[in-house]
Amino acid sequence: MTTLTLVKKTSFTVASLATTILLSICTPVRAFMFGTSGIQFDKDTSINFTFEQSHGSYQSSLLVAKYQLDDKGSSYGNILPPLFQEIKPSDNGAADEWKGSFGNAVTSDNKSITQTFTFLQNQTYALLLWSDAGTGKQFEQYASSSTFMNSPEWFAANNQFRRDDCLVAGCQQAVFGDFKLDYNSTDSFTNVNGGKGPEQFSSVTMAQLVRGTRVSFDDAGGANDRDFQDFTVSAELAPEPVTVFGTMMGIGALAAARGKKKRHHQP
């Protein structure tokens, strides 16, 4: 599979310097983030991603990308294999708004509907949805979960695609949280969610990740219908084996202590 990297345009003109400053302000710096400002944790954290469904005629792949800064500049490099990938545009042509389900149009490298990814401590990540733009040729365009990456200042190194449909600060291409999607309606995302727009679903808390939340993409840019239902996954904090083992040990110790106390009080 082709490895694609998103690269930040670098030029030392006055205009681009202003752009660089603006993007630097938008660049995530907090210890914990899971949203349109980036994905970052203050310790190694595993997240379970479970595919829900896809819609639209584009054939897409969802990957994790990691931020890197070196002497060549700023970039986000894809981490392979993809979490999920469409092997055809949909289950059955245009039926059900080009619906794609797992095991039919969508698969994963290990054939599991749930993929676990470990985000390393204090590293910055994003989810990237690469699409074929309806031509059948993969990796022609991208939509990033991080808004600032959906900007003309970032481009795909291999094919030079950039989001010229967005402003320099980027445009929101993903929603996070407990939002609603209506696959049988042509209504806007805002109307489906009772007047709450995409900007109100821009991040989630750790508590939401513990109980499970959703991430959904709008793949075609600012000129489309903005329904944010083109590729949807759920995200949930993966339980830590050490924590589970520790809990079992704690329960065992508590039971032993109760047994000892009971014997101590027997006549």
N, C-alpha and C positions, 0 to 999 in steps of 0.2 A: 504494500500500500504506500502511496506517495505521502511523504512527510511534509506538511505545510507549516510555515512559520509566519506569524503576523509581526511585521516590523514597523516601528514608529519612524515616520519620515523625519529626517534630520537635515536642517539647513539653518545657517546662522544669519539669515536676514532678520530685519527688525520685526517683520510680520510673524515669521515663524518662531521668533524668540517669545513673542507675546503668547503664541499658541502653546509653546512648550511650558510656559509658566502656568497657563490655564489648565493644561492637562496634568501638570504636576499637582495642582490643587485638587483635581479630580481623582488623582491616583490614590488608591487605598493605603492608609498608614496605621489603622487601628489594629489592635491585637485580634479581635474576633469580628469577622464579617461573613455574612452569607446572603448575598444579594447583588444588586446592580452596581455596587461600588467595588465588588470583588469578592473572593472567597479566601478567608484566612482564619487560622486557629492559633491559639497560644500554646498548643501542644499537639503532637501527632494525633490525628482524629480520623476515624474511619466512618464513612457515610455509605449507607445502602441506597442505591438508586434502582428503582423499579419502574420499568416501562409501563405506561398506561395506553396511549394510542397516539397516532399521527393522523394529520389531515392535510389535504392539498396535493397537487400533482408533482411537486418537487420530490426528488429522492435524496434523502438526507442521512447524515451520520453525526452522532453526538459524541464529542471528545472532550477530555479535560486538557487545558493548556496551562503551562506554568510560566510565570514571569521570570525573565532573566535580563541582567544588565551587565554588559561587558564593554570592551574597547570598541566594539562595533555599534553600540547603542542599545536601545530598549527593544525587547521582542518578547513575544509569547510563543513558546514551542509546544506543539501538540504532543501529548503522551499517548502512545499506541499500546494496545489496540483501542479502538473506539469503545465507549460504553455500549452503544447500540448503533446499528446501521441498517438502513433499508436496502434490501436486495432487489426491490422493485417499487415503483411509485405508490402502489396501494394494493389492497387485497383483491379488489375486483373493479378495476378501472375507476370511473367517476362515481361509482355507487357510494352512498353515505358520505358525500363530500370527500371522496378519495381517501376513505378510511384505511389506515394501515394498522394491523394488529400483530402482536408478537407470535412467531411461529409461522406466519404467512408472509407478510411483506417485510417484517422486521425480525432481526436476529441479533445475536451477540457472539463474541469469539468463543465462549464456552457453552453456548446454547441456553444459558440461564436468563430468565426474565429479570432477575435481580443481580446487579453488579455492585461490588464493594470497592470503593477507592479510598486510599489513605492519604489525606492531605498532611503534608509535613509541617512541623512547627514553624510558625512565623514566615512561611512562604506564601506568596500571593498567586492565586489561581483564577481561572475563569472557565466557564463551559462554552464550547464553541459548536454551533450547529452549522456544518458544512453542507451545502446543497448543490444540485446540478442545474438549477435555473430552468428546469423543464426540458433540457436537451438530451439527457441521458448520460452526459459526461460529468463524472463526479468532481467535487471540490471546485466549483466555478465561483461560488460566493459563500459568504459566511454571515452569521448573526451571532454576536457575542452576548453572553449573559451580563457582561460588564458594559454599562452604557458608554463609558468614555472610549471603548475600543471600537464602537460603531461610529467612527469619525473618518473624515478624509485624511487625517493625520496617520492613520494606520492602514497598512496594505498587506495583502498576501504575497509573500516573497516570490512564490513560484509562478503565480499567474497575474500579479500586479493588481488584483481586484481590490478596490477600496470602496467604502461606503460614501460615495459622493452625494447620496440622497439625504445625508444627515449633516447637521451643523458641526462646527469644530469641537464642541463639547460632547458630541455624540447624540444618539437617540436610543430610547429604551426599546429593546427587542425581546425582553424576557420579563416575566412576572414571577414573584415568589410569594408563597403564603397560602392562606385559606380562601382563595378566590373561587368563583363559580365559572364553569364553561358550559355553553349550550351548543352542542354539536348539530342540533337540528334547527337552529335559528340563524338568520342572517343579521341579527341585531348586533350592535357594537358591544365590545367588552365592557365598556362603562355602563351601558344600559342593563346588561345581564347581571352586573354586580351592584345594582341599585344606586347608580350614580357615582360609584367609586371608580376612578380612573386607574390606569396602569401604574401611575406614579405613587398610588397608595398601596401598591403591592411591590415594593422595591427592596425589601429585606425581611428576614425572619430572625427570631430570637433562638437561643439555644434550647429553650423550653419547647418551642415549636418543632425543632429538629428532633428532640427526644420523642415526642409523640407522633411525629411524621407530618410532613408538609408537601407542597407541590412546587414544581418549576415548569413553566410552559413558555414556548417560544412563538414569536411571530417572525417568519423567515424571510419575507421579501422586501423589507424596508419601509420607508415612510409613505410610499404611494399606495400601499395595499389597504386591506380592510381592517387591519389592526384588531383582529379578533383573538390573538394570542392562543390559538389552539392548533398550531401546525405540528408541534412535537411536545408531548407532555410526559413528564416522569414524576414520580414521588421521591422524596428524599427523607431519610430517617437515620438518626444516629445509631451506628452499629454497637451492640452491647459489647463491653470489654470482658474477655474471658477471665481476666484477673479479678475484676469486680464481681463476676458471677461466682467464681471460686471462693472469693473472700466472703461473700454473703452466705454461701453454703457452710463455710467454716464457722462463721458467726452464729448461724442457726444451730449447728452442732454443739458449739461451746455453750450456748444458752440452754439447750436441752440438757446437757450434762450437768450444768450448774443447778438447774431446777431439780434434777434427779438427786443430786447430792444433798440439796437443801431439804428435800422431802425425806430422805433417809435419816438426816440429822434430827428431824423433829419426830420421828417415830418413837413410841414408848419402848 
